Amino acid sequence: MREGYEGTGPGAITPDGCAVELYSRLPVGKEPDIIAAAVPAGARILELGSGVGRMTHPLLERGFTVTAVDESAAMLERVRGARTVCSPIESLDLGETFDVVMLASFLVHTGDREVQRGFLRTCVKHLAPGGSVLMQREGADYHSNVPRERVDPTGFTVRIVSSEPIGDGVHSVHATYEFPDAIWTQTFRVRPMSQEEFEEVLAESGLRVDKYLTEDGIWVRAVLADG
């Protein structure tokens, strides 16, 4: 397990505390439509942190070519129809570039500064000229509106139980996912960032915001700063 990360519940647990069976159950939201509207039709997409393919599969159905990367072989076993690569994001080097690089699941907020820089270096390294990086940021009230819960229409409950500062701007977040037949928990570390702080982090890596894709600012399209 990565330091500060933990997960409980049925089935395999990945190094960052994610449960493979849980993520196989979670429904797909509006994300594939947001992505499809923001990138060229038929684009080659490098999906960093693909998990079980919740977004991979809908993107394939929309005509994109996807290379799915995850550090968990157990997660990638659930991916169908895409090329898969088992690797930590921060050390990935495929020796090729893509029209689109995706860093979803709030991964840009990882609590470890060096890992965060590694994630963004990987994005830049694999970005083709004229390409874009799509990232998912935390919502503005993610750490202030706690505890909170959401009951999904499909019948399970997500609870953000706590978000505790642990020093150096990092929070430890504890979440639970309750289904009628099983409960999973996950503890993970994140670094909350304002919009200004987020843009500064991008600039350090040679990226700049091209467009905020959603009104809440959660989905962002970035491009090379000198592009």
C-alpha positions in Angstrom: 0.0 0.0 0.0 1.1 3.6 -0.6 1.7 5.4 2.6 -1.4 6.9 4.0 -3.7 4.8 1.8 -6.0 2.0 3.0 -9.0 0.2 1.8 -11.4 -2.5 3.2 -14.1 -4.6 1.8 -14.6 -7.7 -0.4 -12.1 -8.5 -3.2 -8.7 -7.1 -4.2 -7.5 -3.7 -2.8 -5.1 -1.7 -4.9 -2.0 0.2 -3.6 -4.0 3.4 -3.3 -6.9 1.8 -1.3 -9.3 1.2 -4.2 -11.4 -1.9 -4.2 -11.6 -3.6 -7.6 -15.0 -5.0 -7.1 -16.4 -1.7 -5.9 -15.1 0.2 -8.9 -16.6 -2.5 -11.2 -20.0 -1.7 -9.7 -19.8 2.1 -9.8 -22.0 3.6 -12.6 -20.6 5.8 -15.4 -21.7 9.4 -15.1 -21.6 12.3 -17.6 -17.8 12.2 -17.9 -17.6 10.3 -21.3 -19.8 13.0 -22.9 -17.7 15.8 -21.4 -14.6 14.2 -22.8 -16.1 13.4 -26.2 -17.2 17.1 -26.6 -13.7 18.4 -25.7 -11.5 16.4 -28.1 -11.3 15.6 -31.8 -13.4 12.7 -33.0 -11.5 9.4 -33.2 -8.6 10.8 -31.1 -6.0 8.5 -29.6 -6.4 8.8 -25.9 -3.9 7.8 -23.1 -6.0 7.2 -20.0 -3.9 7.4 -16.9 -5.4 5.6 -13.9 -8.0 3.8 -15.9 -9.0 1.4 -13.2 -11.5 -1.2 -14.4 -12.4 0.8 -17.5 -15.5 2.7 -16.3 -14.6 5.5 -18.8 -12.5 3.4 -21.1 -15.4 1.4 -22.3 -17.8 4.3 -23.1 -14.9 6.1 -24.9 -14.3 3.0 -27.0 -18.0 3.0 -27.9 -17.7 6.6 -29.0 -15.0 5.7 -31.5 -11.9 6.7 -29.6 -8.7 4.5 -29.5 -7.7 4.2 -25.8 -4.6 3.0 -24.1 -5.5 2.3 -20.5 -2.8 2.6 -17.8 -3.1 1.5 -14.2 -0.7 0.3 -11.5 -3.1 -2.5 -10.6 -3.1 -5.6 -12.7 -6.3 -6.7 -11.0 -8.0 -3.5 -12.2 -6.8 -3.9 -15.8 -8.1 -7.5 -15.9 -11.6 -5.9 -16.1 -10.7 -3.7 -19.1 -12.0 -4.9 -22.5 -11.2 -3.7 -26.0 -8.4 -1.4 -25.1 -4.6 -1.8 -25.0 -3.6 -2.0 -21.4 -0.3 -1.1 -19.6 0.4 -2.0 -16.0 2.6 0.7 -14.6 2.7 3.5 -12.0 1.7 6.7 -13.7 4.7 8.7 -12.5 7.3 6.3 -14.1 5.4 5.6 -17.3 7.4 6.0 -20.5 5.8 4.5 -23.6 8.0 6.3 -26.1 5.0 7.6 -28.1 2.6 10.5 -28.0 -1.2 10.8 -28.0 -3.8 13.3 -29.1 -5.3 13.4 -25.6 -3.9 12.5 -22.2 -6.5 12.0 -19.4 -5.8 12.3 -15.7 -9.2 11.9 -14.1 -10.3 10.7 -10.6 -8.9 13.8 -8.9 -5.4 12.3 -9.3 -3.9 15.8 -9.9 -4.7 16.4 -6.2 -2.5 13.5 -4.9 -0.9 14.5 -1.6 2.7 13.7 -2.5 4.3 16.7 -4.3 6.8 14.5 -6.1 4.2 12.0 -7.3 2.1 15.0 -8.4 5.0 16.3 -10.4 5.6 12.9 -11.8 2.0 12.6 -13.0 2.2 15.9 -14.8 5.6 15.1 -16.3 4.0 11.9 -17.7 1.2 13.9 -19.2 3.6 16.3 -20.9 5.9 13.5 -22.1 3.1 11.7 -23.9 1.3 14.7 -25.4 1.5 15.0 -29.2 1.9 18.5 -30.7 -1.4 20.3 -30.7 -2.8 17.8 -28.2 -4.5 18.3 -24.9 -4.6 17.0 -21.3 -8.0 16.5 -19.7 -8.0 16.6 -15.9 -10.6 16.3 -13.2 -10.3 18.7 -10.2 -12.0 18.5 -6.9 -15.1 20.5 -6.3 -14.8 23.8 -4.5 -16.5 22.5 -1.3 -15.0 19.0 -1.3 -13.2 19.5 2.0 -15.5 22.0 3.7 -18.8 20.2 3.1 -18.0 17.3 5.4 -19.4 14.9 6.4 -21.8 14.5 3.4 -23.5 11.6 1.7 -25.1 10.9 -1.7 -27.6 8.2 -2.4 -27.1 6.9 -6.0 -30.2 6.2 -8.0 -28.9 2.6 -8.5 -29.2 2.0 -4.8 -25.9 2.5 -3.0 -24.7 5.3 -0.7 -21.4 7.2 -0.8 -20.3 9.0 2.3 -17.4 11.3 2.7 -16.9 10.7 6.4 -14.0 13.0 7.1 -11.3 15.2 5.6 -8.6 15.9 8.2 -5.5 18.2 7.7 -2.4 16.2 8.5 0.2 18.9 7.6 2.0 20.5 4.6 -1.4 21.3 3.1 -2.4 17.6 2.8 -5.7 16.1 4.0 -6.5 12.5 4.9 -9.9 11.7 3.5 -12.1 8.7 4.6 -14.9 7.5 2.5 -17.4 4.7 2.6 -19.5 3.0 -0.1 -22.5 1.1 1.2 -24.4 -1.4 -1.0 -27.2 -3.7 0.1 -24.8 -6.7 0.1 -21.4 -5.1 0.9 -19.5 -2.2 2.3 -16.2 -0.8 1.2 -14.1 1.9 2.8 -11.2 4.0 1.4 -8.7 6.3 3.1 -6.5 8.4 0.9 -4.4 11.6 0.9 -5.1 14.6 -1.2 -3.8 18.2 -1.6 -6.7 20.7 -1.8 -5.9 23.4 -4.4 -7.6 26.6 -5.3 -8.0 27.4 -9.0 -5.0 29.7 -8.7 -2.9 27.0 -7.0 -4.0 24.5 -9.6 -2.9 26.8 -12.5 0.5 27.4 -10.7 1.1 23.6 -10.5 0.3 23.3 -14.2 2.6 26.1 -15.1 5.5 24.4 -13.2 5.0 21.4 -15.5 4.8 23.4 -18.7 1.0 23.4 -19.0 -1.7 26.0 -19.1 -5.4 25.9 -18.9 -7.1 26.1 -22.3 -10.6 25.9 -21.0 -12.7 24.9 -18.0 -15.1 22.4 -19.5 -17.8 22.4 -16.8 -19.4 25.3 -15.0 -18.1 23.9 -11.6 -14.5 24.0 -13.0 -14.0 20.3 -12.2 -13.2 19.2 -15.7 -10.3 21.1 -17.4 -8.6 21.0 -20.8 -4.9 22.0 -20.6 -2.4 22.4 -23.4 1.4 23.0 -23.5 2.2 26.5 -22.3 4.4 27.1 -25.3 2.1 25.5 -27.8 
